Amino acid sequence: MTASELTLDGVTLSAGAHRLVADVSLRARPGEVVGLVGPNGSGKSSLLRAVYRVLRPETGRILADGRDVWSLPVRQVARAVAAVVQESGADLDLTVREVVAMGRTPHKRLLDGDTPADAGLIESALVAVDAAGLADRPFDRLSGGERQRVLIARALAQQPSLLVLDEPTNHLDIRHQLEVLGTLRRLPATVLVALHDLNLAAYYCDRLYVLHAGEVTASGPPSEVLTPRLLAEVYGVSSEVTVHPRTGAPHVTFLPGPDGT
């Protein structure tokens, strides 16, 4: 697995007459974890859909190692780009191991079975998300958090050079949030991840892009981006931003307003 460089150059996305994202440029260097943050409706999920080829840009380009992902063969993109989306896939009538094994599909020819190497990658992916004990259970009977971990394992089994995740910590308890994001940091892949929790984003991401109303409002290292002024402008809340004494990362504390909210 070799990490890709991801470049978004002036990407605009629309749904009918509704503009979702306007002229967004972004860069994720090989091996970086780059976070997308911003309020609901800011365009984070739409931007990710364009990267994994669900929503075609109206203008602009999305490049992986200098090649436009929308001009590459589907199979080539499937081998290089893995996505973990917010939909749970709860209707999959498969065991957990079979779901994770789907991550190996882009690397096989039609009707090829799993090799011992595939089995090893599947097992390693399950272990990485603390789901090895779920391997033989029906996927559609798992809790939301368990399903999320399995879908992340499927993406890991794919061995992508670019991993795109939309709110991967949704439904996860604190322990598994930390374990999953820690695993992403250790991957030899480039990671683009949308996160709601600003403190997790500050600790685990190398750089952040703040989206607001479909545009990039700020970008850079978390220590430069996460300021009380920006959070007031983008989220409409009062906050304090300090340096965590143990991690050295920015730590955001939200302050109640005069009405207690």
BELCORMO-V946267 format. One record per helix or strand. SS is the DSSP state (hx for helix, st for strand). FROM is the first residue (numbers start at 1). LEN is the number of residues. If there is no record, write none. Layout:
SS;FROM;LEN  SS;FROM;LEN
This chain:
st;6;10  st;18;11  st;33;5  hx;44;8  st;59;6  st;67;2  hx;74;7  st;81;4  st;95;1  hx;96;12  hx;116;13  hx;132;3  st;138;1  hx;139;3  hx;144;14  st;162;5  hx;174;13  st;190;5  hx;198;7  st;207;6  st;215;6  hx;222;4  hx;228;8  st;238;6  st;250;6
